[in-house]
Amino acid sequence: MSTDAAGHATQLTRDAVAGGADLVLVLGGDGTINEAANGLIPSRVPLGILPGGTANVLCNELEFGNRIERAVERLGSCAERRIAAGRVCGASEPRYFLMMGGVGLDATIVFKVNPRWKAKAGKLAYWAAGFPQFFRSVGQFQVRVNGEQRQCGFVLASRVRNYGGDMQIAGGASLLSGDFEVVLFHGSNPIRYSAYMAAVLLRQVQSMPGVRTLRAKQIEFSGDAHVQFDGEYGGGLPASFEIVPDALTLLVPPAYR
């Protein structure tokens, strides 16, 4: 079955679970996978994924790659693993996410992306939306994590190492862990964020001055900033991210750690 509107994958998945399905297989991008996960949680019906989107972050995290033939081959050897998920709570209905939640700069870029341009140009649409942001002051917001209050311009709470498909910010994150790897970016000067991005491309960002990495199960945000989860726009603040243990059954390669 194909989806024809936002949220349709969630409803299709719920219908499949209600109808007694013993497996849900999704061919699509991270947004479609996110919708399917929201329809599956908290059932124990396994989710299998195949690449079909712009970045395919989750497929790359599981080392399926972006070629369907290779992904199908690897999917056949996967095992069922029960994993935690993230949940974003804010002004709207709570939503689950599997990969990451971001607040600040990267969510602003997601907000600015033109959907039609994204459909035609793929990842280039994100670079086009992001480039102007590195010439203006980065807005600040408040973060409360592990009992400490901080001011940041960008926070990433990740369950995966991959970011944007082929970059890496949270190098110690794992779908099999029971928490987020949280990366906090301090400062408002756009030159600083240009340096952060260069360090991301070199996979050296966590050693940069102004960047702090920690582990957490809950994060609270306040102020004025955009939110994204699994690459989809999630509105504005206030909001919180929290870990939901034992949330989803995912087909995972045996070698994944």
ABEGO torsion letter per residue (X at the ends): XBBABBGAAAAAAAAAAAAGBABBBBBEBAAAAAAAAAAAOABABBBBBBBABAAGAAAAAAGAEABAAAAAAAAAABBBBBBBBBBBBBABBBBBBAABBBBEAAAAAAAABBAAAAAAAEAAAAAAAAAAAAABBBBBBBBBBGGBBBBBABBBBBABABBGGABBABAABBAABABBBBBBBBEABAAAAAAAAAAAAAGAAAABBGBBBBBBABBBBBEBBBBBBGGBBAEBOBBBBBBBBGABBBBBBAABX
